[in-house]
């Protein structure tokens, strides 16, 4: 009976774990800067969307910090033991984001004030829209190869930031050009619904197309069955999960 590996070797897992830590450090650094700029610019321009975007960055930092804590463990076994708790932290961060964006959008729609033009906000949104897709893709590829549902979930948090960046950019631009103050909160409500869905999946521990986690071995027939199951699961993945 032929025996094959179901996951990366211990040496490869160590390399991937280091890569996750580097990606987490980059995510935290960028989002801290993003939060300060967004909240400051939003306060000066009376822009609820910009302030909400900054608070989303704080939530992303919390999500990334959960991953940093998980992968600070010294052994693969300990990392896997921390997986569920990290997923719960990420799920709660998604719920918090959805709740805040919904409340802020409703406030804006019922007349909570109109935002002024913000050049720093436009620049920040455009920069995040350019940077975040690449960071999310790197997180997702690493998480899938490592078989880490929490790392994949964190990549979806980063991808959500990309959507929020697009919404923010469109909302600020439309508001500046046409004075359509209602466009941003409507789009933000859609993003809140997506965040709620992602939070539910993270809470359940759904690993979007995650590869086998451990460097275990099995028979060729078992490996083929596992590969077929992974292909089937990946076929059902939504955007950003493949």
N, C-alpha and C positions, 0 to 999 in steps of 0.2 A: 504494500500500500504506500503510495507516494505521499510524502508529507511536505506541505508548503507553509510559508509564513502568512498569517492573516493581517499583519501590521508592520510598521517600521521596526527596524532592529533597535536594540537599546542605544547604540551609538547615534543612530539617526534621530531617535526620540530626544536625546540630549540636545542635539543641534536644533531641533524644532522648538524645544522648550526655551532655549536661549533666544531664538528668533521671536517667540511670543513675548518674552520679557522686553526685548528691544522695541517691538511694535507697541506694546503697552506704554513704554516710556515716551515714545513719540506721540502717541494719542493723548496722554495726560498733559505733556508740555504744550502741544498745539491748542488743546481745549481750554487750558488755563488762560493762555493769552487771548483766545477767542472770547472767553467769558468776560474778561476784564474790558476788552474793547467794545463788545456788544452791549453790555450793561451800561457802560459809561456813555456810549453814543446814543443808546436808547433813552437814557434819562435826559440827556441834553435835548433830544429831538421829540420827547414825549411819545416815543414809539413803543407801544406795548409789544409789537412783534419782535423788535430788536431785543428788548429786555427778556422776552420769552426765549429767544434764540440763545441768549447768554446763559440763562438758567438751564436750558437743555445741555449746554456745554458742561455745566457743573454736574449734571446727571451722568453725562458720558464719562466724566472723570471718575465718578463713583463706580460706574460699571467697569472701567478699565482697572481701577484700584482693586476690585474684587478678583479680576483675572491675575493681577500682579501678586495678590496674596495667595491665590491658588497655586501659581507656578513658582512661588518662592520655596515651596516644599522641596526637600532634598532627594526624595525618591519618587519614582513613577507611581508607586502604590499610594503614597500620601497625596499626590496630586489628584489622583482619581477619587480619593476619599473626600476631597474638598470640592469636587465638581458640583454636586447637588446644591451645596450652600451658595457657591458662586452663581449658579443659575438662578437661585431665588433672589439674590441681590440684584441681578440684572433684570429679572422680571419686575421687581418692585420699582426699579428705576424707570422702566417702560411705563408702568402704571402711573407713577408720579408725573412723568412727562405728559402723558395723555390727559391727566386731570388738570394740570396747570394750563396746557394749551387750550383745552376746552373752555375752562373758566375765563381765560383771557380773551378768547375769540368771542364768546357770548357777550362779555363786557364791551368789547369793541363794536359788536353789531348793534347793541342797544343804546349806543351813544356815549361810550366812555371817553370820548375825546378823539381828536384827529392828530395824526403825527405830522411833524414837519419834515422837510427834505433832509436826508442824512447822507452826505458823501462817504464818510467812514463806514456807514452801514452797507452801502452799495458795494464798496471795495471789499469789505470783509465777506459779504455773501458770495461775491464772485470768486474770491480766493478759495473759500471753503468748498464751493461747488467744483473747483478744479482739483483740489487736493484730496478730498475725502473719498472719492471713488477708488483711487489707487490704494489708499490706506486700507479701505474695507476689503478690497480684493486680496491684498497680501494677508490680512488677518484670516480671511475665509479659507484661502488655500492652505495656510499653515494649520489652521484648526481642523480642517477636513483630513489632512494627511496624518495629523496627530490623533485624530479620533476624539477630539475634545468638543463636546456640545457647548460648553461655556464659551470657548474661544470663538466658535461659529456664531453663537448668540451675540457676542460682543461685536463681531463684524457687522451684524445686522443693525446694531445700535449705531455704528459708524455710518452705515449705508442710509439709515433714517436721517442722519445729520445732512447727508447729501440732498435728500428730498426737501428737508427743511430749508437748506440753503437756497435751493431753487425757488421754493415758495416765498422765502424772504426777499430774494432778489426781484422776483416778479412783482410782489406786493409793494416793495419800496419804489420800484421803477414806475409802476402803474399809478401809484399814489402821487409821485412827483410829477409825472407827465400829464395825467388826466384828472387827478383829484378823486379817484375811485377808492375811497378808504375801505369799502366793504370787501374788496377782492382778496386781501390778505387773510382776514379772519375766516372766510369761507374755505379757502384752500388749506388753512391751518387745521380746520376741523377734520378734513379728510386725512391729514397727517396724523391727527390724534387717534382716529379710528385704526390706522395702520399700527400705531404704537401699541394700542390696546391688544390687537391681534398678536403682535410679536411678544408682548408681555405674557399672554396666555400660553403661547408655545414654549417660551423659556421656562415658565413655572412648571409645565408638564415635563420639561426636559427633552423636548423634541430637538434632535440634532439634525439639522438640515443637510442631508447627504454626507454625514460624517462617516469617515472610513473606520475600519476596525481599530479600536483604541490600543489594544495591547499587542506586544510582539509575540503573540502566541502562535502555535502551529496547529494544523489540522490536516485531515486527509484531503486529497485532491478533489473528491466529490463534494466534501463539505465546503471547501473553498469556492467551488463553482457555484454551489447553492447560495453561498453568502454574497458572491459577486452579483448573481442574478437578482437577489433581494435588494442589494444596494442600487443597481441600475433601475429597478422598479421604483424605489423610493425617490431617487434623483429625478425620475421622469415627472414626479408630482411636485417637485420643488418650484417655488415661485421665483420671480425675478430676484437676482442677487444671491441665490442659493446654490447655483450650479458651480 
